[in-house]
Amino acid sequence: MNSTMISLLAVGCTFGASLLGLFFRHQLPSHHLEGDSKDLVKLVMGLIATITALVLGLLISSSHSAYDTQRAELQQLSIHLYQVDRILAHFGPDAKAERDALRHMVTADIARVWPPDGETETTGAPLSDQEVFEGLVESVASLAPKSELQRLGQDRALQLLGSIGELRRVMVEQSQGSISRPILIVLLWWLSFLFFGFGLCARYNVTVIAALFMGSLSVAAAIFLILEMNQPYRGWMQISGAPLQQVLSQLGR
């Protein structure tokens, strides 16, 4: 989802609804907005505002948690990659091809997700082709240990590669985001109706217009944060590739 376009749509829907409410205020008979009628409108607005605030709060909390999880998984992936490389270093020249393959895989991941020109947009987590990774696992498994240390190291490297494979798969799934279109549509409907009620209960003046516009920007900013944190490998809040880049500088040494 394009977070910028959806946020701009939220501004248009909410602010437009508030202006529509201001317009209808002058079209309705005066008794529709006085006494019990006005109190009922405010009660309904309060109910919708409470529900909307709860949903927005839950979505922001969930998105932030998912964003932090993705960042922690990237750091864990980097540590595992470094550990595999250090284990393979104990095999000497026999594991040079495997270490080169590992370095090539990490280089490809970084180039795919964090391109130097910043123009390419990724649609997934930092993963190379699955065939490349599986070939690396098979190659490490085929190494012939010459000592007990190398045998233990090979077992540990295979365990780490298994964890790396799981992390990479989980990161792909989580990077797709978890905000569905129906939720966004319902949320925009609630917000639009709420701002329509704001306009309906207010008198037209510059201060009211400014307040309504700032309110529209605020809810749009909340939606923007939710969408951005649900797509951590693209957009304005992209997770930094520094952990993988630091590991890349150490691989093969």
Phi, psi and omega in degrees: 000139177277104185296325181294314181295319180293322178295318177296323176297322178296319177298314181298317182294312185288314181291321176297320178295322179293320177294323177296322176296319177297322179294314182292336179302323182274350180266335182280150173300148186300327183289347177288339183239029179229157174059228183297325181298315180293322178296320180294318178300318180293324178296315179296319178298321179296320178297312180295321180296320179295314180297316181296318180296319179296315181295315178299317179297317180294320180294319178295316179297315180296317181294319179295320178297317179295321179296314178295323178297316179298319180294320178294321179294324177295319177295319178295320177299318180297318180296316180297319179298317179296319180296319178299316180297319181292325177294315180295335179297334179287346177274352178067215182300336181297334183251016181298319181296320180293319179293322177294321179295320178297316180295319179297320180297316180293320178300317180295321178298314181296317181295328181285318187269323181236070182297147182302322182278348178070012185266330183280132180257124179275154178247007182210185178281171183289087180228134170278180178301141181298327180297323179296316180294317179296324176296323178295317179299315179296323180293318178294322180293334182274356178297145181256102180297141180251000179207167179297324179297317180292324179295315178295322178296320178297317178299316180294320179297320178293323176296316179295320178296325175297317177294321179298317178299318178295316180299316182296321179292317179297319181295324177297314182294317183287334184288346183284347180088159184231010180268118182272157179298318179303321179297316180296320180296314179296319180297316178295325178294314178301312182297318180296315179296321180297315180289331173298318178295323177301312181294326181293330184262004184246157175263141184291123169197171185297320181297317179296315179300316180296319180295317179295321180293318178295323176297319178297317178297323182295312180291326176294323178295322177296317178296321179299315179298318180300312182292320181295318181288345177270359174226072191290349181253021174200169177089193185284334183251037182299136177296138181292142177269013182304318180302315179290324180293323177293320177295319180302322180292342182260342184292140176085358181278000000 
